[in-house]
Amino acid sequence: MDLSIIYKISLIGVICAIASILLKKSGKEEIGTLVNLAGIIVAVVLVLDMVAQLFDTIKSLFDFY
């Protein structure tokens, strides 16, 4: 397993946390919530891409069509 995906997901989390804190301090909690939601969606898309690659690998390993 490649560690770069873990670094990407953690970087997304850190950026979202910093942006959320800054937005909450400026009184824009709603936008901070949207930033957190966008970060979660991006992380889920990255994980889903890995799951799709896993299924393709399993399919090619057992020669499923």
C-alpha positions in Angstrom: 0.0 0.0 0.0 1.2 3.4 -0.9 1.5 5.9 1.9 0.8 8.9 -0.3 -2.9 8.4 0.0 -2.7 8.6 3.8 -0.7 11.8 3.5 -3.3 13.2 1.1 -6.2 12.4 3.4 -4.4 13.8 6.4 -3.5 17.0 4.5 -7.1 17.4 3.5 -8.1 17.1 7.2 -5.5 19.6 8.4 -6.5 22.1 5.7 -10.2 21.7 6.5 -9.6 22.1 10.3 -7.6 25.3 9.8 -10.1 26.7 7.4 -12.9 25.8 9.8 -11.3 27.4 12.8 -10.5 30.6 10.9 -14.1 30.8 9.5 -15.6 30.2 13.0 -13.5 32.9 14.5 -14.7 35.3 11.8 -18.3 34.4 12.5 -19.0 32.3 9.5 -19.8 28.9 11.0 -22.0 27.9 8.1 -19.2 28.2 5.6 -16.9 26.4 8.0 -19.4 23.5 8.0 -19.5 23.5 4.2 -15.7 23.4 4.1 -15.7 20.4 6.4 -18.3 18.7 4.3 -16.3 19.3 1.2 -13.2 17.8 2.8 -15.1 14.7 3.8 -16.5 14.3 0.3 -13.0 14.6 -1.2 -11.6 12.1 1.2 -14.4 9.6 0.5 -13.8 10.0 -3.3 -10.1 9.1 -2.8 -11.0 6.1 -0.7 -13.6 5.0 -3.3 -11.0 5.2 -6.0 -8.7 2.9 -4.0 -11.6 0.4 -3.5 -12.3 0.4 -7.3 -8.6 -0.3 -7.9 -8.8 -3.2 -5.4 -11.8 -4.7 -7.2 -10.0 -4.4 -10.5 -6.9 -6.1 -9.1 -9.0 -8.9 -7.6 -10.9 -9.3 -10.9 -7.7 -9.5 -12.9 -6.1 -11.9 -10.4 -8.9 -14.5 -10.7 -9.6 -13.7 -14.4 -13.2 -12.7 -13.8 -14.9 -11.0 -16.7 
